[in-house]
Every structure is written in structure tokens, then in C-alpha cells.
Amino acid sequence: MTQTTTPTRGILLSDAAYGHLIKLRDSQGNQELCLRVGVRGGGCSGMSYTMDFETRANIRDDDEVFDYDGFSVVCDPKSLLYIYGMMLDYSDALIGGGFQFTNPNAAQTCGCGKSFAV
């Protein structure tokens, strides 16, 4: 699964993030889980990213759903205003590893990369 630099989806996944999310989902024993991403107030820079697995039954009518080879990424419309075009990446590096968010809407990000300001 290769992504282009032009967003064709509101939330982009790198191959590394996709692979790790599939491993995490499968380790929970439920292939019907999807990933919900969003934002909330707080964090070093004013807003922080949220992400968690949830069942497809929790998808609301106004949610945006982005399909990646049968794996769904879900975002509420208010959060999508702040993170549209965001690239979710993953690194297994010992220092600085984990999920990384590259948000084209962020005017400022904190050093940990988990919060931002618009």
C-alpha cells in the first residue's frame, strides 16, 4: 500500500503505520475493530491527538470513514477540521519511536509530537 503526497483521504497512513495498526488490532482478537482518530483540548501546544480502537457499531452517521484495504480509520467532523491531510506514521526506533503525526494544519507542534496548535 503506497501513499501519494497528495491527500486522497482525509487521514493518511504510511505503510509502517498500517502494518503496526493491523498487528495491534489482530493482537486484540477482533478483526472488526477500526481506528478512531481525533483531537481534544490539552497537551503542550493546546490540542492533542487521540486514537483508539473501537467497534464498527460505534461509527456515527456524521463520522468520516477512510478505508485502507479493509481496515477503517474513523474521524468525527470537528476533529477532521484540524487534522485533514494528516499523515500517521510509525517507527520502531528505540529513541523517538512510536506513532508520529505530520499535520499540515499545525502552526506549531511540541517536542513530543503528540500535541499541536493551529
C-alpha positions as CSV (number, residue, x, y, z in Angstrom):
1,M,0.0,0.0,0.0
2,T,1.8,3.1,-1.2
3,Q,0.5,6.6,-0.4
4,T,0.9,9.6,-2.7
5,T,2.0,13.0,-1.4
6,T,-1.4,14.5,-2.4
7,P,-4.1,13.5,0.1
8,T,-6.7,11.3,-1.4
9,R,-8.1,10.7,2.0
10,G,-8.6,12.9,5.0
11,I,-6.3,10.8,7.2
12,L,-3.2,9.2,5.5
13,L,-1.4,6.1,6.8
14,S,2.1,5.2,6.0
15,D,2.9,1.6,5.2
16,A,4.6,1.3,8.6
17,A,1.6,2.7,10.5
18,Y,-0.8,0.5,8.6
19,G,1.3,-2.6,9.3
20,H,1.6,-1.8,13.0
21,L,-2.1,-1.0,13.4
22,I,-3.0,-4.3,11.8
23,K,-0.7,-6.2,14.3
24,L,-2.2,-4.3,17.2
25,R,-5.8,-4.9,16.0
26,D,-5.1,-8.6,15.4
27,S,-3.5,-9.0,18.9
28,Q,-6.8,-7.9,20.4
29,G,-8.5,-10.8,18.6
30,N,-11.2,-8.7,16.8
31,Q,-10.7,-8.1,13.1
32,E,-13.8,-5.8,13.1
33,L,-12.1,-3.1,15.1
34,C,-11.5,0.2,13.5
35,L,-9.2,3.1,14.5
36,R,-10.8,6.3,15.7
37,V,-8.5,9.4,15.5
38,G,-9.4,12.9,16.7
39,V,-8.2,15.8,18.7
40,R,-9.0,17.2,22.1
41,G,-8.0,20.3,24.1
42,G,-4.8,20.0,26.1
43,G,-1.3,19.0,25.7
44,C,1.9,21.1,25.5
45,S,0.7,23.1,22.5
46,G,-3.0,23.5,23.1
47,M,-4.5,20.5,21.3
48,S,-3.6,16.8,21.4
49,Y,-4.2,13.9,19.2
50,T,-6.3,11.0,20.2
51,M,-6.5,7.5,18.8
52,D,-8.1,4.3,19.9
53,F,-9.6,1.1,18.6
54,E,-13.4,0.8,18.7
55,T,-16.1,-1.4,17.1
56,R,-17.7,-0.5,13.9
57,A,-21.0,-0.3,15.8
58,N,-19.8,3.0,17.3
59,I,-19.3,4.7,14.0
60,R,-21.8,7.6,13.9
61,D,-23.7,8.9,10.8
62,D,-21.6,12.1,10.6
63,D,-18.2,10.4,11.0
64,E,-15.8,10.3,8.1
65,V,-14.6,6.8,7.3
66,F,-11.4,6.1,5.4
67,D,-10.8,2.6,4.1
68,Y,-7.4,1.0,3.9
69,D,-7.6,-2.5,2.4
70,G,-10.5,-3.4,4.7
71,F,-9.1,-1.5,7.7
72,S,-11.1,1.6,8.6
73,V,-9.9,4.9,10.1
74,V,-12.7,7.0,11.5
75,C,-12.8,10.7,12.5
76,D,-15.5,13.0,13.7
77,P,-16.2,16.1,11.6
78,K,-15.0,18.6,14.2
79,S,-11.6,16.9,14.6
80,L,-11.2,16.5,10.9
81,L,-11.2,20.2,10.5
82,Y,-7.9,20.3,12.5
83,I,-6.3,17.2,11.0
84,Y,-7.4,16.9,7.4
85,G,-4.5,15.6,5.4
86,M,-2.6,14.4,8.4
87,M,-0.1,11.6,7.8
88,L,0.1,8.9,10.6
89,D,3.4,7.2,10.6
90,Y,5.1,4.6,12.8
91,S,8.7,3.9,13.8
92,D,10.1,1.2,15.9
93,A,13.2,3.1,16.8
94,L,14.4,2.8,20.4
95,I,14.6,6.6,20.7
96,G,11.7,8.6,19.3
97,G,9.8,5.6,18.1
98,G,6.0,5.1,18.1
99,F,3.3,6.8,16.2
100,Q,4.2,10.2,14.6
101,F,1.7,12.7,13.3
102,T,2.5,15.0,10.4
103,N,-0.3,17.5,10.4
104,P,-0.3,20.1,7.6
105,N,-2.7,22.3,9.6
106,A,-0.5,22.6,12.6
107,A,1.1,26.0,13.1
108,Q,3.2,24.7,16.0
109,T,4.0,21.3,17.5
110,C,5.5,20.4,20.7
111,G,8.8,18.4,21.1
112,C,7.0,15.1,21.8
113,G,5.0,15.4,18.6
114,K,1.7,14.5,20.3
115,S,0.2,17.9,20.5
116,F,-0.1,21.0,18.3
117,A,-1.5,24.4,17.8
118,V,-3.5,25.8,14.9
